[in-house]
Amino acid sequence: MTSRKETTRPERTLAAVVGPHMYAAWVEMLKALVPHGRTHRLSVVVAGMLQHAAGVAYRHNRGKTPQESVAISLLTASEEVDPEEVAGELGDVLTRLFGDAKVLAERVNARGDPYSIIDSALQEFVAWENMPWE
């Protein structure tokens, strides 16, 4: 799920929202967890990072968020229901996070089909509040 927005934006990072210490902890977590982790578990961890960052963006930037900032992308993505649209807002940010952790988000299943932890995380982010059992 790539978007044309990704190619037109300067490099952006979640550190701009959550701060360098939290971001460094997330990078270390991914560095340790991704190589042997299961995508269905990792995607929830990454979606949780995005949920936290969106909460921080909301609390700290109400009404005064620059248009191309990571904070506005988080706030916009928080109101979106389509993972493809969210990828347009946050795909570059997650690609940077995985790059900073020096781990690959792209994987191949047992049948040889490619898939992405980032795509799975964005689906989890969009569905965060969904509770089908209610």
Secondary structure, DSSP 8 states (H G I E B T S, - for coil): ---HHHHHS----THHHH-HHHHHHHHHHHHHHGGG--HHHHHHHHHHHHHHHHHHHHHHHTT---TTSHHHHHHHHHT---HHHHHHHHHHHHHHHHHHHT---EEE-TTS-EEEHHHHHHHHHHTTT--TT-
